[in-house]
Amino acid sequence: MIRENSKQPLRIDICVCTYRRRELDDTLRSLGELFVPANAAVRIIVADNDATPSARDRVHALAAGIPFEVVYVHCPASNISIARNACLDNWTGDFLVFIDDDEAASKEWLAELLEVAEATGADVVLGPVLALYANDAPGWMRRGDFHSTAPVWVKNEIRTGYTANTLLRRASPHVAGRRFNLALGRTGGEDTEYFTQLHQAGGTIAFAPRAAVYEPVPQNRTQFSWLTKRRFRMGQTHGRLVGEERQLPGIVGQVGLAAAKAIYCFVAAAAHAFSPVRRNRFVLRGVMHSGVVSGLLGVREIRQYGEPAGGRADAA
């Protein structure tokens, strides 16, 4: 285990960004039940992104039953990048770990992230987000598991990440001073940009496959329209980031490539019309590549935060 022979405790700040979400209570309770290595000290930061400090009283009440220090930070309003940056600004530990306010951590979650951080020396460690479907969710969706999240490997490396289950190393020069883009705080994609740019600057990203968190899928997210909107926005973010690295001739080539991929996916979806899992997976891939075209052409990314959604007032 990390620092087994050190007299100095390892300090970990766990950050939960929240916005009018009822599930925050379950998230904090799961953190209170974490297994924490003997050499580690944990502090929890709750960053409330509402215009008014709506979560403050709940957080203070729950803190009484949690065996770690809990810090409440009010950071208005309705812009997730503001909340994420508030966590970075209040971070004092050796590591900062992000978890979403609708997720529950497994008991070994933190220990697994720390183990991989020690073994790899990576600047960032990602863990899987495992979706939990209600019985009334569409069968094809449950079979295909369309909501779980894990990193994408490209040529044996991870080139971007997400903040739903993530550890950052304070000593990393690629983390120091880096902030989430406020301009993306309502559209989403701020985490993709953050980790893409960190990797481009030379930062390394590792994966801890056993560091699982669990995310119940609310009914509104089981709508196919929600999945298509999400995939399209993801494609937009990727396309914008690719476009920022290239001159006009290169952008034209990338637009053609993404458009060809989209067409292929839609044709493949038609070919699998009677297989809902494969058909819908191809459709969503086609929608994502369409989003890449949109992003490459400079179309503004669609807004995902600040809209009504199950359990809170944003749809991210």
C-alpha positions as CSV (number, residue, x, y, z in Angstrom):
1,M,0.0,0.0,0.0
2,I,1.1,3.6,-0.6
3,R,3.5,5.0,2.0
4,E,3.3,2.0,4.3
5,N,6.6,2.9,5.8
6,S,6.0,6.7,5.9
7,K,5.1,8.6,9.0
8,Q,3.4,11.2,6.9
9,P,-0.2,10.3,6.1
10,L,-1.4,10.4,2.5
11,R,-4.0,13.1,2.2
12,I,-6.9,12.6,-0.2
13,D,-9.7,15.1,-1.0
14,I,-12.8,13.6,-2.5
15,C,-14.8,16.1,-4.5
16,V,-18.6,15.9,-5.2
17,C,-20.0,18.6,-7.4
18,T,-23.7,18.9,-6.9
19,Y,-26.7,20.8,-8.3
20,R,-30.2,20.2,-6.8
21,R,-29.8,16.5,-6.8
22,R,-31.5,14.3,-4.2
23,E,-29.1,11.4,-4.8
24,L,-26.3,13.4,-3.2
25,D,-27.4,11.9,0.2
26,D,-26.7,8.3,-1.1
27,T,-23.3,9.4,-2.6
28,L,-22.1,10.9,0.7
29,R,-23.3,7.9,2.7
30,S,-21.3,5.6,0.4
31,L,-18.2,7.7,0.9
32,G,-18.7,7.4,4.7
33,E,-18.4,3.6,4.3
34,L,-15.2,3.6,2.3
35,F,-12.3,1.4,3.3
36,V,-9.4,3.8,3.8
37,P,-5.8,2.6,4.1
38,A,-4.3,3.2,7.5
39,N,-1.8,5.7,6.2
40,A,-4.4,7.8,4.5
41,A,-6.5,10.8,5.7
42,V,-9.7,11.7,3.8
43,R,-11.5,14.9,3.4
44,I,-14.7,15.4,1.4
45,I,-15.5,18.6,-0.5
46,V,-19.0,19.2,-1.6
47,A,-19.2,22.0,-4.3
48,D,-22.8,23.3,-4.5
49,N,-23.4,24.8,-8.0
50,D,-26.9,26.1,-7.3
51,A,-27.6,29.9,-7.3
52,T,-28.6,29.6,-3.6
53,P,-26.9,27.3,-1.1
54,S,-29.6,24.7,-1.4
55,A,-27.5,21.7,-0.4
56,R,-25.8,23.3,2.6
57,D,-28.2,22.1,5.4
58,R,-28.4,18.6,4.0
59,V,-24.6,18.3,3.7
60,H,-24.1,19.6,7.3
61,A,-26.7,17.1,8.6
62,L,-25.1,14.2,6.8
63,A,-21.6,15.1,7.8
64,A,-22.5,14.1,11.4
65,G,-22.6,10.5,10.3
66,I,-19.5,10.5,8.2
67,P,-16.1,9.6,9.7
68,F,-14.2,12.2,7.6
69,E,-14.0,15.9,7.5
70,V,-16.7,17.4,5.2
71,V,-16.3,20.8,3.7
72,Y,-19.2,22.6,2.0
73,V,-18.4,25.1,-0.7
74,H,-21.0,27.3,-2.4
75,C,-19.9,28.1,-6.0
76,P,-22.8,29.5,-8.0
77,A,-24.3,29.1,-10.5
78,S,-25.4,26.4,-13.0
79,N,-22.0,26.0,-14.6
80,I,-20.3,22.7,-13.8
81,S,-16.8,24.1,-14.6
82,I,-17.2,26.6,-11.8
83,A,-17.9,23.8,-9.4
84,R,-15.0,21.6,-10.6
85,N,-12.6,24.6,-10.4
86,A,-13.9,25.3,-6.9
87,C,-12.8,21.8,-6.0
88,L,-9.4,22.4,-7.5
89,D,-9.1,25.7,-5.6
90,N,-10.0,24.1,-2.3
91,W,-7.8,21.0,-2.8
92,T,-5.0,20.7,-0.2
93,G,-4.2,16.9,-0.3
94,D,-1.8,14.8,-2.2
95,F,-4.7,13.5,-4.5
96,L,-8.0,14.8,-5.5
97,V,-10.7,12.3,-6.5
98,F,-13.9,13.2,-8.3
99,I,-17.2,11.3,-8.0
100,D,-20.6,12.4,-9.3
101,D,-23.5,13.3,-7.1
102,D,-25.6,10.5,-8.4
103,E,-23.1,7.7,-7.9
104,A,-22.3,5.4,-5.0
105,A,-18.7,4.3,-4.4
106,S,-17.8,0.6,-3.8
107,K,-16.1,0.1,-0.5
108,E,-12.7,-0.6,-2.1
109,W,-13.0,2.2,-4.6
110,L,-10.5,4.7,-3.1
111,A,-8.0,2.0,-2.2
112,E,-8.0,0.6,-5.7
113,L,-7.4,4.1,-7.2
114,L,-4.5,4.7,-4.9
115,E,-3.0,1.3,-5.7
116,V,-3.0,2.0,-9.4
117,A,-1.6,5.5,-8.8
118,E,1.3,4.1,-6.8
119,A,1.9,1.3,-9.3
120,T,1.9,3.4,-12.4
121,G,2.9,6.9,-11.2
122,A,0.3,8.3,-13.6
123,D,-0.9,11.8,-13.4
124,V,-4.5,10.7,-13.6
125,V,-6.3,7.4,-12.7
126,L,-9.7,6.6,-14.1
127,G,-12.1,4.0,-12.7
128,P,-15.2,2.5,-14.3
129,V,-18.8,3.9,-13.8
130,L,-21.2,1.0,-13.8
131,A,-24.8,1.7,-14.7
132,L,-27.6,0.3,-12.7
133,Y,-30.9,-0.1,-14.7
134,A,-34.4,-0.3,-13.3
135,N,-36.5,-3.3,-14.3
136,D,-38.6,-1.0,-16.5
137,A,-35.7,0.1,-18.6
138,P,-35.8,-1.1,-22.2
139,G,-34.5,-4.6,-22.6
140,W,-32.1,-3.7,-25.4
141,M,-30.6,-1.0,-23.3
142,R,-30.0,-3.3,-20.3
143,R,-28.5,-6.0,-22.5
144,G,-26.2,-3.5,-24.3
145,D,-25.3,-1.5,-21.2
146,F,-25.4,1.8,-23.0
147,H,-24.7,4.0,-19.9
148,S,-21.7,2.5,-18.2
149,T,-18.4,4.5,-18.7
150,A,-14.9,3.3,-19.1
151,P,-11.9,4.9,-20.9
152,V,-11.1,4.5,-24.6
153,W,-7.7,3.1,-25.5
154,V,-5.9,4.4,-28.6
155,K,-2.6,2.7,-29.5
156,N,-2.2,1.3,-26.0
157,E,-2.8,4.6,-24.2
158,I,-5.7,6.6,-22.8
159,R,-5.8,10.0,-24.4
160,T,-8.7,11.6,-22.5
161,G,-10.9,11.1,-19.5
162,Y,-14.0,12.0,-17.5
163,T,-14.7,13.3,-14.0
164,A,-17.3,10.7,-12.9
165,N,-14.6,8.5,-11.3
166,T,-11.1,10.1,-11.4
167,L,-8.0,10.7,-9.3
168,L,-5.6,13.6,-9.9
169,R,-2.1,13.8,-8.6
170,R,-1.2,17.1,-7.0
171,A,2.5,16.7,-7.6
172,S,2.0,16.4,-11.4
173,P,3.2,19.4,-13.4
174,H,0.5,18.6,-15.9
175,V,-2.2,19.0,-13.2
176,A,-0.8,22.1,-11.5
177,G,-2.6,25.2,-12.6
178,R,-4.9,23.5,-15.0
179,R,-8.5,24.5,-14.9
180,F,-11.8,23.5,-16.5
181,N,-13.1,25.7,-19.3
182,L,-15.9,28.0,-18.1
183,A,-17.2,28.3,-21.6
184,L,-18.1,24.6,-21.6
185,G,-19.7,24.6,-18.2
186,R,-23.2,24.5,-19.6
187,T,-22.7,22.4,-22.7
188,G,-20.6,19.7,-21.1
189,G,-17.3,18.4,-22.6
190,E,-15.3,20.4,-20.1
191,D,-13.8,17.2,-18.7
192,T,-13.0,15.8,-22.1
193,E,-11.1,19.0,-23.0
194,Y,-9.3,19.0,-19.6
195,F,-7.9,15.5,-19.9
196,T,-7.2,15.7,-23.7
197,Q,-5.1,18.8,-23.1
198,L,-3.4,17.3,-20.1
199,H,-2.5,14.3,-22.2
200,Q,-1.3,16.5,-25.1
201,A,1.0,18.3,-22.6
202,G,2.6,15.0,-21.7
203,G,0.4,13.8,-18.8
204,T,-0.3,10.1,-18.4
205,I,-3.7,8.5,-17.7
206,A,-4.1,5.1,-16.1
207,F,-7.1,2.8,-15.5
208,A,-8.1,1.1,-12.3
209,P,-10.6,-1.5,-13.4
210,R,-11.7,-2.6,-9.9
211,A,-12.2,1.0,-8.6
212,A,-15.9,0.9,-9.4
213,V,-18.7,3.4,-8.7
214,Y,-22.3,2.7,-9.4
215,E,-24.8,5.0,-11.1
216,P,-28.5,4.3,-11.2
217,V,-30.0,5.3,-14.5
218,P,-33.1,7.5,-14.0
219,Q,-36.1,7.1,-16.3
220,N,-35.5,10.2,-18.4
221,R,-32.1,8.8,-19.4
222,T,-33.5,5.6,-20.7
223,Q,-35.0,7.6,-23.6
224,F,-33.2,7.0,-26.8
225,S,-33.4,10.8,-27.5
226,W,-31.3,11.4,-24.4
227,L,-28.6,8.9,-25.6
228,T,-28.5,10.5,-29.1
229,K,-28.2,14.0,-27.6
230,R,-25.4,12.9,-25.4
231,R,-23.5,11.1,-28.2
232,F,-23.9,14.1,-30.5
233,R,-22.5,16.5,-27.9
234,M,-19.6,14.1,-27.3
235,G,-18.8,14.1,-31.0
236,Q,-19.0,17.9,-31.1
237,T,-16.4,18.2,-28.3
238,H,-14.1,15.7,-30.0
239,G,-14.5,17.4,-33.4
240,R,-13.7,20.8,-31.9
241,L,-10.6,19.6,-30.2
242,V,-9.4,17.9,-33.4
243,G,-10.1,21.1,-35.3
244,E,-8.1,23.2,-32.9
245,E,-5.0,21.1,-33.8
246,R,-5.3,21.4,-37.6
247,Q,-5.2,23.9,-40.4
248,L,-8.1,24.2,-43.0
249,P,-6.9,21.4,-45.3
250,G,-6.6,19.0,-42.4
251,I,-10.0,20.0,-41.1
252,V,-11.6,19.3,-44.5
253,G,-10.0,15.8,-44.5
254,Q,-11.3,15.1,-41.0
255,V,-14.8,16.3,-42.0
256,G,-14.8,13.8,-44.9
257,L,-13.5,11.0,-42.7
258,A,-16.1,11.6,-40.0
259,A,-18.9,11.9,-42.5
260,A,-17.9,8.6,-44.1
261,K,-17.8,6.9,-40.7
262,A,-21.3,8.3,-39.9
263,I,-22.7,7.0,-43.2
264,Y,-21.1,3.6,-42.7
265,C,-22.7,3.4,-39.2
266,F,-26.1,4.3,-40.4
267,V,-25.9,1.8,-43.2
268,A,-24.8,-0.8,-40.7
269,A,-27.7,0.1,-38.4
270,A,-30.1,-0.5,-41.3
271,A,-28.5,-3.9,-41.9
272,H,-29.1,-4.8,-38.3
273,A,-32.6,-3.5,-38.2
274,F,-33.9,-6.6,-36.4
275,S,-31.2,-6.7,-33.7
276,P,-32.0,-3.8,-31.4
277,V,-28.7,-3.8,-29.5
278,R,-26.5,-3.8,-32.5
279,R,-28.8,-1.5,-34.5
280,N,-28.9,1.1,-31.8
281,R,-25.2,0.9,-31.1
282,F,-24.5,1.7,-34.7
283,V,-27.0,4.5,-34.8
284,L,-25.4,6.1,-31.7
285,R,-22.0,5.8,-33.3
286,G,-23.3,7.4,-36.4
287,V,-24.8,10.2,-34.3
288,M,-21.4,10.7,-32.6
289,H,-19.6,10.9,-35.9
290,S,-22.2,13.4,-37.1
291,G,-21.4,15.4,-34.0
292,V,-17.7,15.3,-34.9
293,V,-18.6,16.9,-38.2
294,S,-20.5,19.6,-36.4
295,G,-17.6,20.3,-34.1
296,L,-15.1,20.4,-36.9
297,L,-17.3,22.9,-38.7
298,G,-17.4,25.1,-35.6
299,V,-21.1,24.6,-34.7
300,R,-21.7,25.6,-31.1
301,E,-22.0,22.6,-28.7
302,I,-25.5,21.9,-27.5
303,R,-26.3,22.7,-23.9
304,Q,-26.7,19.9,-21.4
305,Y,-26.6,21.6,-18.0
306,G,-29.3,23.7,-16.5
307,E,-32.3,21.7,-17.9
308,P,-34.8,19.7,-15.9
309,A,-33.9,16.1,-15.5
310,G,-34.7,13.2,-13.2
311,G,-33.7,14.1,-9.6
312,R,-32.3,17.5,-10.3
313,A,-32.4,20.5,-12.7
314,D,-29.8,19.6,-15.2
315,A,-29.6,16.9,-17.8
316,A,-25.9,16.1,-17.7
